Amino acid sequence: CSLMPWMELDGEYLYLSQAENIQAYHLCAEGTGLQCHPQAIFSGHQEDVCRFVLVNSHIVSGGGDGSIVLHKIHGSYSVKFSAHEQEVNCVDFQGGLIVSGSRDRTAKVWSLSAGRVGQCLHTVQTEDRVWSIAISPLLSSFVTGTACCGHTSPLRIWDLESGQLLTCLGTDFHRGAGVLDVFYETPSLLLSCGYDTYIRYWDIRTSTRKCVQEWEEPHDSALYCIRSDKNHMMASGSSYYGVVRLWDKRQTRCLQSFHLSSPTSSPVYCLRFSTTHLYAALASALHVLDFTAS
């Protein structure tokens, strides 16, 4: 069966969603891979986990059942609440607030403060399916990446406190150029990627109309995920044959490519990397690349 996994790295553990559960795997000491059996399993969704984040020993996940589940990693505490009318495609969690985006064309802001857990503070009408979402490191705003099926920019920034639209990024997006992943490097620097095959680097201080840099996926396939080391290195995952590319922001062409799935084609749904390893989640397997091996 084909899953759309998501993952997070946390020191000695890798957390991987598989169907309706999230599993924690211990990373082996030499970084040779994962232990076969999960150390812990976090459950609560009735349907597949779409995305989750790991922040301050909490896991917040959004599922195909329209709900959000909050787990405390150490301990049995978990909370589940009904959040959206359709799948919760994306979530983020910072500073006691959760933001979620859904196929139901809304993004919502939720309280996690004592006595108000799961209370909806704002509902933002995005008029388009929300594929990706991220809270700014300053905790004052959040960005949504939408399907780009309407007339509005697929990248928009909203005020966390009021839910008001602050700014739209970019002007000339093609219809259907949906944004599948967003990543804040700093409060003003943001990476995005998606169906239009480009990685874009936005500097909100200099321009909201144009990105400061862009890189094109050479084989013209959609980009499902993007990450950087917040310095010069980036990694992207594409929609065909599990292609992972490493990029140096100072160069226009990619540094290196890895084809992780053949003969069957699978997107790279999620990737994470460190100075020594890269982890890529495909439909039916997790791949580990060791940069230290000669």
Backbone hydrogen bonds, N-H to C=O, Kabsch-Sander energy under -0.5 kcal/mol:
donor,donor_aa,acceptor,acceptor_aa,energy
3,L,1,C,-0.6
3,L,283,A,-1.2
8,E,15,Y,-2.0
10,D,13,Y,-2.8
12,E,10,D,-0.6
13,Y,10,D,-2.2
14,L,25,Y,-2.6
15,Y,8,E,-3.2
16,L,23,Q,-2.7
17,S,6,W,-2.8
18,Q,21,N,-2.7
21,N,18,Q,-1.9
22,I,42,F,-2.4
23,Q,16,L,-3.0
24,A,40,A,-2.7
25,Y,14,L,-3.1
25,Y,23,Q,-0.6
27,L,12,E,-3.5
28,C,33,G,-2.7
31,G,28,C,-2.1
35,Q,26,H,-2.1
39,Q,24,A,-3.0
40,A,24,A,-1.0
42,F,22,I,-3.4
43,S,41,I,-0.5
45,H,20,E,-0.8
49,V,19,A,-2.9
50,C,62,G,-2.8
51,R,62,G,-1.3
53,V,60,V,-2.3
55,V,53,V,-0.5
55,V,58,H,-2.5
58,H,55,V,-1.5
59,I,71,H,-2.5
60,V,53,V,-2.4
61,S,69,V,-2.6
62,G,51,R,-2.8
63,G,67,S,-1.9
64,G,48,D,-2.8
66,G,63,G,-1.8
68,I,81,F,-2.6
69,V,61,S,-2.2
70,L,79,V,-3.1
71,H,59,I,-2.9
72,K,77,Y,-2.3
73,I,57,S,-2.4
73,I,71,H,-0.6
75,G,73,I,-1.0
79,V,70,L,-2.4
81,F,68,I,-2.4
83,A,66,G,-2.2
84,H,66,G,-2.7
88,V,63,G,-2.4
89,N,87,E,-1.0
89,N,101,G,-1.0
90,C,101,G,-1.7
92,D,99,V,-2.1
94,Q,97,L,-2.1
97,L,94,Q,-2.3
98,I,110,W,-2.1
99,V,92,D,-2.4
100,S,108,K,-2.2
101,G,90,C,-2.5
102,S,106,T,-1.8
103,R,87,E,-1.9
105,R,102,S,-1.2
107,A,124,V,-2.1
108,K,100,S,-2.4
109,V,122,H,-2.2
110,W,98,I,-3.2
111,S,119,Q,-2.7
112,L,96,G,-1.6
116,R,113,S,-2.7
118,G,111,S,-2.2
119,Q,111,S,-0.5
119,Q,116,R,-2.2
121,L,109,V,-3.2
121,L,119,Q,-0.5
122,H,109,V,-1.3
124,V,107,A,-3.7
125,Q,123,T,-0.5
126,T,105,R,-1.6
126,T,124,V,-1.0
127,E,105,R,-1.1
130,V,102,S,-2.2
131,W,129,R,-0.6
131,W,145,G,-2.6
132,S,145,G,-1.9
134,A,143,V,-1.9
136,S,141,S,-2.8
139,L,136,S,-2.6
142,F,158,W,-2.2
143,V,134,A,-2.9
144,T,156,R,-2.6
145,G,132,S,-3.0
146,T,144,T,-0.5
146,T,154,P,-2.3
147,A,129,R,-1.8
155,L,169,L,-0.5
156,R,144,T,-1.9
156,R,154,P,-0.6
157,I,167,T,-3.0
158,W,142,F,-3.1
159,D,164,Q,-3.1
160,L,140,S,-2.4
161,E,140,S,-0.6
163,G,159,D,-2.2
166,L,157,I,-3.2
167,T,157,I,-1.7
169,L,155,L,-2.8
170,G,208,T,-3.5
173,F,171,T,-0.7
176,G,148,C,-3.4
177,A,174,H,-2.1
178,G,147,A,-0.5
178,G,176,G,-2.1
179,V,146,T,-2.0
180,L,178,G,-0.7
180,L,193,C,-1.5
181,D,193,C,-1.7
183,F,191,L,-2.3
185,E,189,L,-2.6
186,T,189,L,-1.4
190,L,202,W,-2.2
191,L,183,F,-2.8
192,S,200,R,-2.1
193,C,181,D,-1.8
194,G,198,Y,-0.5
195,Y,178,G,-2.3
197,T,194,G,-1.4
199,I,215,W,-2.9
200,R,192,S,-2.8
200,R,198,Y,-0.5
201,Y,213,Q,-2.6
202,W,190,L,-3.3
202,W,200,R,-0.5
204,I,188,S,-2.7
204,I,202,W,-0.6
206,T,203,D,-0.8
207,S,203,D,-2.3
212,V,201,Y,-2.3
213,Q,201,Y,-1.3
215,W,199,I,-2.3
217,E,197,T,-2.9
220,D,217,E,-1.9
223,L,194,G,-2.6
224,Y,222,A,-0.6
224,Y,237,G,-2.4
225,C,237,G,-1.3
227,R,235,A,-2.0
229,D,233,M,-2.0
234,M,247,W,-2.4
235,A,227,R,-2.6
236,S,245,R,-2.3
237,G,225,C,-2.1
238,S,243,V,-2.6
239,S,222,A,-2.0
242,G,266,S,-2.4
243,V,240,Y,-1.3
244,V,242,G,-0.6
244,V,258,F,-2.6
245,R,236,S,-2.4
246,L,256,Q,-2.8
247,W,234,M,-2.8
249,K,232,H,-2.9
249,K,247,W,-0.5
251,Q,248,D,-2.7
255,L,246,L,-2.2
256,Q,246,L,-1.4
258,F,244,V,-2.5
260,L,242,G,-2.1
260,L,258,F,-0.8
261,S,241,Y,-1.5
268,V,238,S,-2.2
269,Y,267,P,-0.9
269,Y,281,A,-2.0
270,C,281,A,-1.0
272,R,279,Y,-2.2
274,S,277,H,-3.1
278,L,289,L,-2.2
279,Y,272,R,-3.3
280,A,287,H,-2.5
281,A,270,C,-2.9
282,L,280,A,-0.6
282,L,285,A,-2.9
287,H,280,A,-3.0
287,H,285,A,-0.5
289,L,278,L,-3.2
291,F,276,T,-3.1
291,F,289,L,-0.7
292,T,276,T,-0.7
